[in-house]
């Protein structure tokens, strides 16, 4: 399932434009996706970083050393697979600059539709580009970590971090790369305004992001005894930990980095809320939300309730009717609908 961007990333090594790393070097791979093949002669071990749980599990299953966030330093070189989020891409480049040795090679690749050309221009202004090569509808480019030549050797990394600071959104801490990191998502806002009163007992937020909906429930319902947050993006879940702790709620809280479509939920709940994702890359994938509805149906106690928000055109009513005793719609606007169901 390796993406074209991953093939673009390794293409300069395959053509001889860049030498393959030899045994004895260590390579950091930020944004690693499963299914990649190393070029012939590649002997250096790779430490992969992937915060998206489904990809993390596949990389782990393939036997690769993988972490959800970068930890080690002094890598000989780094690979960066750029995605759709400009801020995350630039923060990964800052990580690469900080974690490689002076003079270490940093190779970046991404799809043209995801803005890789503008990223190349941005890095070129900061550091200068050593080389580049287009392939597979994408672009690979490379540069090196500067040697010590200024009072602040981390200047390029600092510039990238300063351009992509952590944010405070309506009292919640977020960061670039998270879903709706710079504003409250309008779908989640509509759902929050239409949640029922008197929610109590054991509650969960499936696909919790940085914790907005869970926080709204806790702030309005003193009867919640436990609030568990389930999220596939590691950094968003870490932000949610801080945001929920800041509320000072008496409810017991749990935070689960999990792929809800593939990993079981052990606990059972009286109430579940969710704003399920429905995109895989650039394509709409209603099956993602349908799978999360199935996960919620399995995790609810008899009589438990589900409230969710979705784009109006998404076909969720059928699976709700099949999996729940009763279901319906409670609100909608020009883009979204709020659906409910009882187990």
Secondary structure, DSSP 4 states (H G I P E B T S, - for coil): ---HHHHHHHHHHHHTSSPPPPTT-EEEEET--TT--PPTT--SEEEEE--BHHHHHHHHHTT--EESS-----EEEEEEE--S-HHHHHHHHHHHHHHEEEEEEEEEEEEGGGTHHHHHHHHHHHT--SEEEEETTEEEEEEEPPPS-SS-TTHHHHHHHHTT--EEETTEEE-TTSTTTTS--HHHHHHHHTPPS---EEEEEET-TTSHHHHHHHHH-TTEEEEEEEESBHHHHHHHHHHHHTTT-SSEEEEEE--TTTS---S-EEEEEE----EETTEE-HHHHHHHHHHHHHHEEEEEEEEEEEETT---HHHHHHHSSEEEEEEE-SSEEEEEEE-
